[in-house]
Amino acid sequence: PRRMNSPTSADRERQVYLDNAATTPLDPRVRERMLDWLGTETGYANPASTHAPGRQAAMAVERARAEVAALIGAAEDEIVWTSGATEANNLAIFGAARAHGERRGRRIITLRSEHKSVLEPCRQLAREGYDLVELPVAADGSLDLAQLEAALQEARTCLVAVAAVNNETGVRQPLTEIATLARRHGALLHVDAVQAAGRVPLDVAGDIDLLALSAHKLYGPKGVGALYVRRRPRVRLQPLLFGGGQEGGLRPGTVAVHQVVGMGEACRLARELMDSEPRQLAQLRQRLWSGLQQLDGVVMHGRSDGAPHILNVGFIGVHGEALAAELPRLAASASSACTSAQGAMSHVLRAMGVPEQLAHASLRLSLGRFTTEQEIDLAVEWITAAVDRLRAFSPVWRRWRAGASLDIMYGGA
């Protein structure tokens, strides 16, 4: 394993932020662009107005739209502004099912490991009479394409909804193959690309029909996102909101110029850094994993070829709440931010068959643009010390060291 640097006493007093999958810090370059549209001299006009200040604001909105489109290989008129990825996922799922269900079929297919902003809209549609199939995932979080094809063959399917990158484990799903199957069976494909944007290449030309993005996951502001909606051949959506003609009638309401300008700049930077940043993140992730592997009884949840910024690890013989209490200066997630607030076991790890006690002793460590090697080394030092302290009093750890299997210790559930 790689030798870690020796952090100083001053280093050990600092906070280390390894929760970039929950939200990323606002890039200073994004902040500067947003400030240009928050002053009293420019930027305050409604972009729907026809006077000169309104036209100026509208031009800024369209420039930002072009930057978002360029990141994913879309056309500018295929980008719809939303308040974030939750709204984008809801608009895609409800909108497509209600507009296309009668013609394409009332089956919806998704994965048990999807983000709640995908699962819950799908489940609501099931309560409304749609046929919902939640496919299982393998122990490494990957989808069995044969199971997807079987589900598509069983009934006419309106929509397949899948994340490009899982938000808790970083597992990447084979979008090209999924898109091919969906197209072959006449189903639309919606992709939650929140964790993929800026970390892995994205190109909607490969038969992706709908795709959700969120600005605050790629160093932009909170409160703004976008939905890609294919125009050729056209994907029709039924809107969720009514009351105005903005965004082609799909998302009425005054566009927040400073927010979308920020998202546009964030996407421009992501495209500019696409060759270098994922490689740097992968190196940091490997440094982190190499350091943690010096501990015995450490399990990676997911795949080594996952997205470069997420590492989800479980520590055998450690209680999750105790581990979190031992790491007051490390900002990380016990699971996804949306789940950890409820104190429940991660549904993603449950779908992967991770024993509940081990899932509760797991951390999602997610790296970002501003993460340094020194911070990685500090995190390794802190986690190692905390795990060692807790294991000194753990009967589960003693059984593991004596040769007991995970099934014996955790009951296989």
N, C-alpha and C positions, 0 to 999 in steps of 0.2 A: 504493500500500500504506500501511497505517496506520503512523504514526510510533511507534516503540517508546520506552518510558521508558528513562532511563539508570540502570542499576543501579549502586549504590555498590560500593566495594571490599569492604566487609563482606558485601554481598549475594552477591558472587561466590564467597565461601568457603562458602556454605551448600549443603546438599543440596536438590535439587528432585525431588519424587516425581511422576512421570508414568506410573505403572504401575497405575492403579486398575482396569484390566480384569483384572489378575492377582489383586489383592486390594485391598480398601479398608481404610483405618484404622478402628478401632472408634470409632464416634461416642460422645463422652462421655456423652450421654444414655442410650445403650444400656448403656454400662458401669455407670452408676448403677443401672439397673433390674436388671442381672445381679447386682450386689453385694447387692441385697436378698435374693437367694436363695442366697447363698454363706455366710451367717453361721451361727453355732452356735445361735442362738435360733429362727430360722425358715429354711425352705428346704431342710432336709436330708432331709425325709421322702420316702419312695417314693410317687409319685403313684398307684400302684396299690393302696396300702394303704387300709383302710377307716376307720382312726382319724382323729381330728380333724386332726393335722398332715398326714396323707396326703391328706385331702380338700382341705385348704388348698392343697397343692402341685398337686393335680389341677385345682383351679379356676384356678390360674395358667397351667397348661398349656392349658386350654381358652380362656382369654382370649387367649393368644398365638395359638392356632389361628384364632380369629376375626379377628385382625388380619391374618394371612397371607391368609385367605380374602377379606377385604375388599379387599386390594390388587389381586386379579385377578378380582373379581366372582364368587367361588365361594361355596358353602355351607360351613359349618364342618365338617360331617361328610365333606367331600370332600378334606380335607387330611390327608396322612399324613406324619409326621415321618421324616426320614432323616438320615444322617450328612453329607450334602452333595449337590450336584447329580450327582456321578459315580454315587453309589448310586441316586439318583432316576432317572437316565437308564437305568441297568441294570435297575432294577425295572420301569420302564415298558416297555422293549423286550423283555427276556426274558419278563416277566410277561404282556404282551399277546400275544406271539407264541405262547407255549406254551398259553395259555388259549383263544385264539381262532383259532389257525392252521388247525385242521382244518375249522372252520365257515366262516371268512371267506376262506381261501386262505393258501398258504404263501409268498407273495411279500412282501418288505419293500422299501420304497423310501426312499432317503435321498439326500443330496447329497455329492459328493466333498469339499466344503469344510466339512463338519460337524466339530464338536469330537471328539477321539478317544474321549471317553466315550460318544459316540453311534456312531461308526464301528466301534469294536472290538467292542461287543456285537453289532452287526449282522453283522459278519464272522464272529464265533463262531457265530452262528445259521446262516450260510451253510455253515460247516464241518459243521454238524449236519444239513444237507440242505435248508435253506430257500433260496428263490430270492431273491437279493439284487440289487437294481438301485441302483447309485450314479450318480445323474444328474450330468452336467457342469453347470458354471455358466458364464455369459458372462464376458467380459474384465472387466466391472465387478462381478463376483461375484453377479449376480442369476440367479434360476432362470427358465428358459423354461417357462411354464405349459403350452405345447403338448406339450413333451417329457414333462412329468408326466402329462398326460392320456393320451398314447400309452402310457406304461408302465402306467397303471392299466387301460387297455383291453385290453392284451395278455394279462393273467392276473389271476385273482382275487387281491386284495391284502389282507393282514391289517393292515398298518401302514405309515403314512407318518411319517417322523421328520425334523424340520427345526427349525433354530434360528430364533427370531424375529429375533435380531441376531447376526451373526457375531462371534466373540470376537476375531478378529484385525483385521478391516477395518471393523467397524461396519455392514456392509451389512444392510439390513432386507429380509426376504422378505415377500411379500404373503400374510399369513396368512388373510385373509378368502377370497381366491380359492383358496388351497390347501385350506382347510377345505371349501369348496363342492365342489371336485373329489373330495376324499377321500370325503365323505358320499355324493356321487352314485354312486360306485362301491363303496360298502359297506366302505370301509377306515377304520380308526381313525387319528386324527391325534395324534401326540405332539410337543409343542413344548418345545425347550430354551430357556427364557426367562431364563437366568442373566444375560445382558448387557442384556436388555430391561427387567427389573423396576426400577422407579423412574426409568427414563430415557424410556420410551415407554409409552403407554397399553396396558393389557392387559385383555382381557375374555374369559373362557373361555366366555361364553354363545354365542359365534359358532362353535359346533360343534367346539371343541377338546375332545378326550377325555382327554388326559393332558398335564401340564405340570410341568417341573422348575424348582426355585428353589434358590438357595444364599445363605446369610446373609452370608458374608464378601465377597460381591460388592456388597452394598448396606449397608455400614457396620455389619454385625453380626459375631458371633464366627465363627471357623473351627470346623469340625466339626459343623455342623448345616445341614440343608436340608429341603426339603419336596417332596412330589409331590402334585399335584392329580389326583384320579381321579374322573371323572364318575360320578355316581350315577343320574341319570335322563336318558336310558336308561343302565342300569348297565354299566360297563366292568369285567369280571372280570379279575383278575390272578392269576397263580400266584406265590406268594411266593418270594423267594430264600433266606430264612432261616426256620428253624423252631425252636420251643422255647418259645413263649409266645403269649398271646392279645392282646398290645398292638397298637394301631393296626389294629383289626379283623382281626387275624391276618396282616396284610400285612408288618409290620415288628416282630417280637418283640424284647423287650429293655426294660430299665428306661429310661424317658424321662429325659434329662438336663434337669432343670427350668430351671436357670440358662441353658442354651444356648437352649432354645426360647423362654424369656422374652426373651432378647436378640434372637432373630430376630423375635419378635412386635413388639417395640419398633422394630426397624429397619424393618419393614414399615409400622408406623403412621406413622413419620416420613416414609418414602418417599411414602405416600399424602398426607400433609399438605403435602409440598413439591412435589407433582406439577405444580402450575401454574407454579411459579417456577424450580425447580432445573434442569429440562431446558433452559429458555430461557437461564439463566445459563451452563450448560455449552456450549450452542451458540455463544454469544458468545465464550467463551474459545477454543473450537475454531477459530472463524473468525479470531480474533486470531493464533492460532498459525499457521494456514495462510497468512494474509496475510504474516506475518513470514518464513516459510520460502520463500515464493514470490519473495522478493527475490533468492534464489539462482537461477541458471539451472540447468536440468537436474534439476528436482525433480518427481517423479511421484507423484500420489495413487493409492494402490491402493484401489479401492472407488468409492463414490459420494458426491457432495456432500450428498445428502439422507439420509445414513446416520444412525446413532445419534449423539447430540450429544456423546458423551464419548470417541470413538475416532477417531484420525487415523493412518493407516498411510501412510508416505511412503518412497519410494526416492530415493537420491541417485546420479545417474549419475557414473561415474568414481571411485567410492569403494569401498574394501574394507570389508566389514561388521565384521570383527574389529578392524581398525585404527580404524574409527569409534568402536566401543564403548570402545576403550582411550583414545581422545581425550576421552571424556566421563565422567570418574570421578565427578563430582558429580551426574550426571543418572541417575535411576532410570527406565529405560524398557526395553522388550522388543525384542529383535531379531525376535521373532515371538511366538507365544503362549508363556506360561511353561512349558507342558508340552512344547513342541517345542524351545525354545531350550536347555533343559538337555541335550538330546541332540546339539546342534550340527548338526542336519540342516536342509535347506531346508524352509521352511514348506510343508506340504501344501496349505494354503489358497491361497497365492500360486501354487503349481504348478497347482492346479486352475483358476486364473484365467489361466494362460498367461504369467505373469511370467517373464522369463528368469532363470535360476538366479543369475547374478552380480548382477543387479539386486535379486533377492530377498534375497541375502545383504548387500546394501548398504541395507537398509530398516529402519526403526524403527517400532514401534507405540507411539504416544504417547497415553496414555489419562488423561483428566482426571477430577477428582472434586469432591466437595462442598467440600473444603478447599483446592482449587487457587486461587491468586490471579493477578491480572493481572501482578504483579511476577514471579512464578515463570514465567509464560509468556514474558515478555520475557527473562528470564535464559536459559531454554531456547533461545530463538531465537538469542540472542547466542552461546551456547556451541556450538550445532550449526553455525551459520554459520562461526564461526572454525575449528572442527574440519574441516569440509568444505573450506574454502578451503586449509587447510594440506595436507590429503591430496591435493587435486586438483593442487597445485603440482608433484607428482611422478608424476602419473597419465597414462600414454600413452592410456588409454581416454578420459580427459577431453579431451585434445588432439585426438583423432580426432572426438569429439562437437562440439567447437568448430569443427572444420574442415568440419563438415557431414555426417559419417557418421550413418547411421540406427542405431537400436537393433538391428535385425536384423543389420546388418553387424558391429556391435561385439560383440554377444552371441550371434551365430550362430542367432538365432531360436529358442533353446531355453532 
